[in-house]
Amino acid sequence: MTDYVAILSRRYVGKEWWIKDNDYATLDWLSDGDKPSKATLDGLWASVQTEIANEATAKAVARQAVLDRLGITADEAALLLG
């Protein structure tokens, strides 16, 4: 299922819009210009999914690098941070 909120938040930064329950039919475009079509947003979904996955991977790698520098495990870090 396409996540219209994720697409709009990432690809239409600075634009004003409102959507209910991630349902394109409820998308109210408040900014100047034309509302993006459902087909346009659906076409962007794969690249947004890839972007989200890449960000999650980068975050996990960075987290592991910090743990490695500290010489502790994720479980040990969780205990320290309570």
C-alpha positions as semicolon CSV with decimal commas, in nm:
position;residue;x (nm);y (nm);z (nm)
1;M;0,000;0,000;0,000
2;T;0,133;0,341;-0,093
3;D;0,215;0,568;0,200
4;Y;0,099;0,904;0,066
5;V;0,196;1,086;0,386
6;A;0,556;0,965;0,356
7;I;0,572;1,065;-0,010
8;L;0,419;1,408;0,045
9;S;0,641;1,473;0,347
10;R;0,957;1,384;0,156
11;R;0,890;1,499;-0,200
12;Y;0,672;1,803;-0,140
13;V;0,861;1,978;0,138
14;G;0,722;2,323;0,208
15;K;0,387;2,245;0,047
16;E;0,070;2,253;0,251
17;W;-0,173;1,968;0,230
18;W;-0,412;1,763;0,443
19;I;-0,500;1,395;0,413
20;K;-0,717;1,163;0,620
21;D;-0,626;0,801;0,687
22;N;-0,360;0,803;0,412
23;D;-0,645;0,798;0,155
24;Y;-0,560;0,985;-0,166
25;A;-0,930;1,063;-0,219
26;T;-0,918;1,283;0,092
27;L;-0,601;1,473;-0,011
28;D;-0,673;1,843;0,009
29;W;-0,398;2,046;-0,160
30;L;-0,363;2,380;0,017
31;S;-0,054;2,513;-0,165
32;D;-0,034;2,696;-0,493
33;G;-0,013;2,478;-0,799
34;D;-0,184;2,158;-0,891
35;K;-0,230;1,870;-0,652
36;P;-0,006;1,580;-0,756
37;S;-0,201;1,300;-0,919
38;K;-0,247;0,962;-0,757
39;A;-0,042;0,810;-1,039
40;T;0,243;1,054;-0,975
41;L;0,248;0,974;-0,603
42;D;0,219;0,600;-0,665
43;G;0,514;0,630;-0,904
44;L;0,726;0,793;-0,633
45;W;0,652;0,526;-0,373
46;A;0,931;0,283;-0,470
47;S;1,200;0,553;-0,446
48;V;1,064;0,675;-0,112
49;Q;1,065;0,318;0,023
50;T;1,427;0,279;-0,087
51;E;1,517;0,610;0,078
52;I;1,351;0,506;0,405
53;A;1,528;0,169;0,400
54;N;1,865;0,331;0,327
55;E;1,816;0,573;0,616
56;A;1,731;0,285;0,851
57;T;2,039;0,094;0,739
58;A;2,264;0,397;0,784
59;K;2,123;0,453;1,132
60;A;2,182;0,088;1,228
61;V;2,539;0,101;1,097
62;A;2,609;0,424;1,286
63;R;2,458;0,280;1,605
64;Q;2,673;-0,032;1,576
65;A;2,984;0,179;1,515
66;V;2,921;0,367;1,840
67;L;2,867;0,043;2,030
68;D;3,187;-0,099;1,882
69;R;3,384;0,211;1,987
70;L;3,243;0,182;2,337
71;G;3,307;-0,192;2,346
72;I;2,954;-0,278;2,459
73;T;2,658;-0,467;2,317
74;A;2,319;-0,323;2,232
75;D;2,174;-0,497;2,538
76;E;2,439;-0,341;2,761
77;A;2,367;0,003;2,613
78;A;1,995;-0,046;2,681
79;L;2,075;-0,129;3,043
80;L;2,286;0,185;3,076
81;L;2,018;0,405;2,924
82;G;1,751;0,244;3,136
